[in-house]
Amino acid sequence: MTSTTYEEGLAPETDLRRQGIRLGDIAFKGIAVVAALGATALLGFIAWKIFDLARPAIQEFGFSFIWTEAWDPVTQQFGALIFIYGTVVTSAIALLIATPLSIAIALFLTEIAPRRVAAPIATMVELLAAIPSVVLGLWGILVFGPWVRDHLEPWIQATPLGWLPVFSGSPSASGIFTAALVLTIMIIPITSAICRELFIRVPRELTDGALALGSTRWEAIRGVMFAYAAPGIVAAVLLGLGRAFGEAIAVNQTIGNRNAIPTSWFEPGDSLGSKIASEYVGATSIQQASSILYLAAILMVISLVTNVVAQFIVVRFERARRAV
Amino acid sequence: VSQLAGTDPYDITVRSNGLRRRRVVEKVVGVLAIGSAVLASGILLLVLGTLVYKGFSQLSLDFFTKSRPLFGETGGIADALVGSALIVGMAMVMAIPMSVLVAIYISEYAGPRVGRALKIVLDVLNGVPAIVVGIFVFGVLVVGHGQSAVFGAFALAILMLPMVARATQEILDVVPRSLRDASFALGVTKWRTTWNIVLPAALGGILTGVVIAVARVAGETAPLLFTTSIAANQVSTNVSEALPTLPVTIFAFSESSDPNEQAAAWAAALVLIAFVLVMNVLAKLFAARKRRQLEGS
């Protein structure tokens, strides 16, 4: 496999040489330790620096920034509620649609499809995750958005759900709902890939046992596989949610970028990531610049908490399974 | 596996209560699962189809060799291609050595407890939104120095680090213990064993991780917006200044109302996705070869 010779190890060594080898060992380990510490320090530094840069806004507006519904550079009034609303609502809709779809896809790949069909479908779902967000956003605003406006949103309004205020108003190509659907497309591959792994690892004896007791395949899946994989599914969903919270570009292209909380989900709004992305050309005042950093700090906290909870569940799940 | 119970006259489930309803539920779930899989793969084909349909006719030699003019219709994305290649290349140089070293520390030196903690650190770093990484680099470097391609590369490197480090660490963990033991038995020191035995054995897996990470960051827009977005539309290799890139160009064009710019956005997106897909296929090939090697040995 490699053309290395082992002469160094076998040759009679002088003290100097042996010392050199030991020095090499120490130096190599030292470099590796520094790299590992560096990665940890980087994470800490990012977290600290974002808060540090947001300090002027944090001092000026305090915690009330979080529930203030304002973004007005003229009167210097800034708040995060509009964008928190956009982030939470788009991600929640995406989660509601993507979770059952992802579980269904994972079930199809592991339980229903013969291997020859499962492999290419799995690859295609995987590649869905490889589409850069800016490309998905381009498709979202120029092709998908108009279709949502002309067909999907009028159809929803025609169903009994159309009476809900969130589905009122005139359909539009860009808005909370379009952005949520684009996010759905982005998180399906993440959640379904993890669910697939989970389902593959469910011990066959457990589902076979349920089948032998006379349950249908669906009952075995629901009663045994889901029960066994439940914490993992929760973690998969949370990882997808973390992705949805943090997405800035595709949302920026499709949400409509309006500084207001819309009554209808069909209307334009804005999200945390999207608002930050819009402001890259430069803020005009320190308040505005640090307010954007404050938004970034809120976004970072939300996505980190989501991620850490997911990791925590994964670790506990692994430990529990090892005990079984 | 997909064979259903019930055709056998001795099958006890036939006598169970409400069996017909339960069977219907089972069938419905099966149909929904198939429908979901078809929907997801259909969306991929739809997006790819749209890109080819709207972008392919724009592709020409000029599109790859000329830059975008300030006014007028004809022009290309040569400036963005050069900028993206330089920035992603620099990001690789910054991220790969450090990622591999972090992975080596976790897999070869750290105890289980420290190793687990470092893996969580990497996963959390991976969970930091790209836009936050962008604004972090903006706050630390761009404020005071101005935008530059190097800062853009640094932001992309931060995104690559956890991806490459985790992929490398996972492959190092499956390099057989016996390879290391054989090397130690010959009196080879630990660092030489790692460098000459373990790393070469893991090379295929590391390459897979690198290729996937490159495919991912080549399409990232968010970290570049704050670091290298305000650039002249000409081919330049001066990395100390902001350079145009493919994702930022697509982003800017996608929000334009000019049909020519929208057409250019489709073509640029087609080029970007072609690159991303080729990289993903490459990664699959590397991974498959590696698996054959490990199974063969």
Contacts between the chains, C-beta under 8 A, distances in Angstrom:
chain1	res1	chain2	res2	distance
A	1	B	200	6.3
A	1	B	201	6.3
A	2	B	196	6.2
A	2	B	197	6.8
A	2	B	200	4.6
A	2	B	201	7.9
A	4	B	196	4.3
A	4	B	197	7.2
A	6	B	183	7.7
A	6	B	186	4.7
A	6	B	187	7.8
A	6	B	188	6.0
A	8	B	188	7.2
A	8	B	192	7.0
A	9	B	186	4.9
A	9	B	187	3.7
A	9	B	188	4.2
A	9	B	189	7.5
A	9	B	192	7.7
A	10	B	186	6.6
A	10	B	187	6.3
A	21	B	189	5.0
A	21	B	192	7.8
A	22	B	189	7.6
A	24	B	189	6.5
A	24	B	191	5.4
A	24	B	192	7.3
A	25	B	189	5.2
A	25	B	190	5.5
A	25	B	191	4.9
A	27	B	191	7.8
A	28	B	190	7.7
A	28	B	191	3.5
A	28	B	194	7.2
A	28	B	195	7.6
A	29	B	105	8.0
A	29	B	109	5.8
A	29	B	190	7.8
A	29	B	191	7.2
A	31	B	101	6.0
A	32	B	101	5.0
A	32	B	102	7.5
A	32	B	104	5.1
A	32	B	105	3.8
A	32	B	108	7.5
A	32	B	109	5.9
A	33	B	105	6.1
A	33	B	109	7.4
A	34	B	101	7.9
A	35	B	98	5.1
A	35	B	101	3.6
A	35	B	102	4.8
A	35	B	105	6.3
A	36	B	101	7.6
A	36	B	102	5.1
A	36	B	105	4.2
A	36	B	106	6.9
A	36	B	110	7.3
A	36	B	118	5.7
A	38	B	98	6.7
A	38	B	102	7.8
A	39	B	98	7.3
A	39	B	102	5.1
A	39	B	118	7.3
A	39	B	121	6.3
A	39	B	122	6.6
A	39	B	125	6.8
A	39	B	161	6.3
A	39	B	162	7.7
A	39	B	165	7.0
A	40	B	118	7.1
A	40	B	121	5.1
A	42	B	125	7.0
A	42	B	158	6.9
A	42	B	161	7.5
A	43	B	121	5.7
A	43	B	124	6.3
A	43	B	125	4.9
A	43	B	128	7.6
A	46	B	128	6.3
A	46	B	132	7.3
A	46	B	133	7.0
A	46	B	136	4.9
A	46	B	158	7.7
A	49	B	136	5.7
A	49	B	139	5.9
A	49	B	140	6.0
A	50	B	132	6.5
A	50	B	135	7.2
A	50	B	136	6.0
A	50	B	139	7.4
A	53	B	135	7.9
A	53	B	139	4.3
A	100	B	36	7.9
A	101	B	36	4.7
A	101	B	39	7.1
A	101	B	40	7.1
A	102	B	36	7.9
A	104	B	29	7.9
A	104	B	32	5.5
A	104	B	33	4.4
A	104	B	35	7.6
A	104	B	36	3.8
A	104	B	37	7.5
A	105	B	33	7.2
A	105	B	36	4.8
A	105	B	37	5.0
A	105	B	40	5.7
A	107	B	29	7.7
A	107	B	33	4.7
A	108	B	33	4.0
A	108	B	34	5.8
A	108	B	36	6.6
A	108	B	37	4.3
A	109	B	37	7.0
A	111	B	1	7.6
A	111	B	2	8.0
A	111	B	33	7.7
A	112	B	2	6.2
A	112	B	30	5.9
A	112	B	33	5.7
A	112	B	34	6.7
A	113	B	37	7.3
A	114	B	2	7.4
A	121	B	37	5.3
A	121	B	41	5.6
A	123	B	284	7.7
A	124	B	40	7.2
A	124	B	41	4.0
A	124	B	44	5.1
A	124	B	45	7.6
A	125	B	37	7.5
A	125	B	40	5.0
A	125	B	41	6.5
A	125	B	44	7.6
A	126	B	280	7.8
A	127	B	44	5.8
A	127	B	277	6.8
A	127	B	280	6.3
A	128	B	40	6.2
A	128	B	41	7.9
A	128	B	43	6.6
A	128	B	44	4.7
A	130	B	215	6.2
A	130	B	216	7.5
A	130	B	276	5.4
A	130	B	277	7.1
A	130	B	280	5.2
A	131	B	44	7.6
A	131	B	47	6.2
A	131	B	219	7.8
A	131	B	273	6.6
A	131	B	276	7.4
A	132	B	218	7.6
A	132	B	219	2.5
A	132	B	220	7.2
A	132	B	221	7.5
A	132	B	247	6.4
A	132	B	272	6.1
A	132	B	273	7.1
A	132	B	276	6.4
A	133	B	219	7.2
A	133	B	220	7.9
A	133	B	221	6.9
A	133	B	222	7.9
A	134	B	219	6.5
A	134	B	221	4.4
A	134	B	247	4.8
A	134	B	250	5.0
A	134	B	251	5.0
A	134	B	254	7.1
A	134	B	269	7.6
A	134	B	272	8.0
A	135	B	47	7.5
A	135	B	51	7.2
A	135	B	219	6.8
A	135	B	250	6.7
A	135	B	269	4.5
A	135	B	272	6.2
A	135	B	273	5.7
A	136	B	47	6.9
A	137	B	251	7.7
A	137	B	254	6.4
A	138	B	250	6.0
A	138	B	254	4.3
A	138	B	265	5.7
A	138	B	266	7.3
A	138	B	269	5.5
A	139	B	47	5.2
A	139	B	50	5.8
A	139	B	51	7.5
A	139	B	269	8.0
A	141	B	254	6.2
A	141	B	255	7.8
A	142	B	254	7.1
A	142	B	262	6.5
A	143	B	50	5.5
A	185	B	43	5.8
A	188	B	40	5.7
A	189	B	40	7.5
A	192	B	40	7.3
A	211	B	5	7.2
A	214	B	12	5.8
A	214	B	13	4.4
A	214	B	16	5.4
A	215	B	13	8.0
A	216	B	5	7.8
A	216	B	13	7.7
A	216	B	22	4.9
A	216	B	23	6.4
A	216	B	25	7.3
A	216	B	26	4.4
A	217	B	4	7.2
A	217	B	26	5.6
A	218	B	22	7.7
A	218	B	25	5.7
A	218	B	26	4.1
A	218	B	29	4.7
A	218	B	30	7.8
A	219	B	22	6.8
A	219	B	26	7.7
A	221	B	29	7.7
A	242	B	127	5.3
A	245	B	129	7.2
A	246	B	127	7.6
A	246	B	128	7.7
A	246	B	129	2.9
A	246	B	130	6.9
A	246	B	131	7.0
A	246	B	132	7.3
A	247	B	129	7.5
A	248	B	129	6.8
A	248	B	130	6.9
A	248	B	131	3.8
A	248	B	222	4.7
A	249	B	131	7.8
A	249	B	221	4.5
A	249	B	222	5.4
A	249	B	247	8.0
A	249	B	251	6.4
A	253	B	251	7.4
A	253	B	254	5.6
A	253	B	255	6.7
A	273	B	129	6.1
A	273	B	131	4.8
A	273	B	222	7.4
A	276	B	131	5.2
A	276	B	132	8.0
A	276	B	135	6.1
A	277	B	131	5.8
A	277	B	221	8.0
A	277	B	222	6.1
A	277	B	225	5.8
A	280	B	225	4.1
A	280	B	226	5.2
A	280	B	229	5.9
A	281	B	230	7.5
A	292	B	135	7.4
A	293	B	135	6.7
A	293	B	139	6.9
A	296	B	131	7.3
A	296	B	132	5.3
A	296	B	135	4.9
A	299	B	129	6.0
A	299	B	131	7.4
A	299	B	132	6.1
A	300	B	128	6.5
A	300	B	129	7.0
A	300	B	132	4.9
A	303	B	127	5.9
A	303	B	128	7.1
A	303	B	129	5.4
A	303	B	132	7.8
A	304	B	124	6.3
A	304	B	127	6.3
A	304	B	128	7.0
A	306	B	127	7.6
A	307	B	123	7.0
A	307	B	124	5.8
A	307	B	127	3.4
A	308	B	120	7.9
A	308	B	124	6.2
A	308	B	127	8.0
A	311	B	120	5.6
A	311	B	123	5.5
A	311	B	124	7.1
A	315	B	116	7.5
A	315	B	120	7.7
